[in-house]
Amino acid sequence: MIEVRNLSFSYGRHRVLEDISFTVQDGEVLAVMGMNGSGKSTLISAIDRLRRPESGDVLIDGVPVSGMDRKAIAARIAYLPQRCEAAHLSVFDAVLLGRKPYMGFSAGKEDVSICRDMIHRMRLDHLMFRDLDELSGGELQKVLLARSLVQEPRVMLLDEPTSNLDPHNQYWMMSAVRNMASEKGIAVLAVFHDLNLAMAYADKLLFLKNGRSCCLCTPDKVDSALLKEVYAVNADIAEADGRRFAIIRKEFTL
């Protein structure tokens, strides 16, 4: 379980996050939503201590992250950033880097076995020995997710994990994340811009507005009034096959 208590962060005098609190249980997926500049990516990086919060606490299974060194954090938190430069590294070696918190001077048989299994589960076998800089953006995104999963984390932080994927692979990847979270008991926080994708796969949605928590709710509580407040759009909520969808009305003029 991850618990965020009263987290605040500023860039100089500019307050980006203000008093954010929430809890994600083992196996749950929390979608972090909001307009550009609302603080979503900053929240994810502050939880991972890549940015040091001004105040507040982050606890994993009751243990404060602030008291952990980078190796201890890496053994508990896997972070998939919004952007990552492709390196001259094979897919297998890139995934193997996820085992770094557990390895000594070299990878053991268990590390290699875990990586091969995850590469297979992510359907990357045919790319195993290709260099990252030869991959498409979507293929690279899958490799980075595989690297995150072999860390065997307690918490996964995903910053727009489907941004480079076509619709088929967006839903395939989120199904993989959803299944792995349930199977391994991982608490997942994922930043989304696609509201319908978030509503399809998240247990809860945290809406940020101007760095503050505007609403924390389950998908069935998302309504037109909330979307108007958060995104300044007029939207209708529809249902089909037991799922809810947001339909944004095209009412903008230049």
Long-range contacts (C-beta under 8 A, 24 or more apart in sequence): 1-25, 1-26, 1-60, 1-61, 1-62, 1-187, 2-47, 2-58, 2-59, 2-60, 2-154, 2-155, 2-187, 2-189, 3-57, 3-58, 3-59, 3-62, 4-47, 4-56, 4-57, 4-58, 5-56, 5-57, 5-58, 5-59, 6-55, 6-56, 6-57, 7-43, 7-46, 7-47, 7-53, 7-55, 7-56, 7-57, 7-58, 8-53, 8-54, 8-55, 8-56, 9-39, 9-42, 9-43, 9-46, 9-51, 9-53, 9-54, 10-54, 15-211, 16-42, 16-211, 17-42, 17-43, 17-46, 17-53, 17-211, 18-211, 18-212, 19-56, 19-212, 19-213, 20-56, 20-208, 20-212, 20-213, 21-56, 21-213, 22-204, 22-206, 22-213, 22-216, 24-155, 24-187, 24-188, 24-189, 24-204, 25-187, 26-154, 26-185, 26-186, 26-187, 27-181, 27-182, 27-185, 27-186, 27-187, 28-181, 28-187, 28-188, 28-203, 28-204, 29-177, 29-178, 29-181, 29-188, 29-190, 29-201, 29-202, 29-203, 29-204, 30-187, 30-188, 30-189, 30-190, 30-202, 30-203, 30-204, 30-205, 30-206, 31-190, 31-191, 31-192, 31-198, 31-199, 31-201, 31-202, 31-204, 31-205, 31-206, 32-189, 32-190, 32-191, 32-192, 32-206, 32-208, 33-191, 33-192, 33-195, 33-198, 33-205, 33-206, 33-207, 33-208, 33-230, 34-207, 34-208, 34-209, 34-214, 34-230, 35-209, 35-230, 35-231, 35-232, 38-208, 38-209, 38-210, 38-211, 39-208, 39-210, 39-211, 40-159, 40-191, 40-208, 41-82, 41-159, 41-191, 43-208, 44-79, 44-157, 44-158, 44-159, 44-189, 44-191, 45-79, 45-159, 47-77, 47-155, 47-157, 47-189, 48-73, 48-77, 48-79, 48-157, 49-73, 50-79, 60-154, 60-155, 61-154, 71-101, 74-100, 74-101, 74-151, 75-101, 75-102, 75-151, 75-153, 76-153, 76-154, 76-155, 77-153, 77-154, 77-155, 77-156, 77-157, 78-147, 78-148, 78-149, 78-151, 78-153, 78-155, 78-156, 78-157, 79-148, 79-156, 79-157, 79-159, 80-144, 80-145, 80-148, 80-156, 80-157, 80-158, 80-159, 80-161, 81-159, 82-159, 82-160, 82-163, 82-191, 84-140, 84-144, 86-131, 86-132, 86-133, 86-135, 86-140, 87-132, 87-133, 88-131, 88-132, 88-133, 89-131, 89-132, 90-128, 90-129, 90-130, 90-131, 90-132, 91-119, 91-124, 91-127, 91-128, 91-129, 91-130, 91-131, 91-132, 91-135, 91-143, 92-116, 92-119, 92-128, 92-129, 94-132, 94-143, 94-144, 94-147, 95-119, 95-143, 95-146, 95-147, 95-150, 96-150, 97-147, 98-146, 98-147, 98-148, 98-149, 98-150, 98-151, 99-150, 99-151, 101-151, 102-152, 114-150, 114-152, 115-146, 115-150, 118-146, 118-149, 118-150, 119-146, 121-146, 121-176, 122-146, 122-149, 122-176, 136-164, 137-164, 138-164, 138-165, 138-166, 138-169, 140-164, 141-165, 141-173, 142-169, 142-173, 145-173, 145-176, 145-177, 149-180, 152-184, 153-186, 154-186, 154-187, 155-186, 155-187, 155-188, 155-189, 156-181, 156-186, 156-187, 156-188, 156-189, 156-190, 157-189, 157-190, 158-188, 158-189, 158-190, 158-191, 159-190, 159-191, 160-191, 160-192, 160-193, 161-190, 162-192, 162-194, 162-197, 163-193, 170-194, 170-197, 171-197, 171-200, 174-200, 174-201, 175-201, 177-201, 195-222, 195-227, 195-246, 196-245, 196-246, 199-243, 199-244, 199-245, 199-246, 200-243, 219-244, 220-244, 222-246
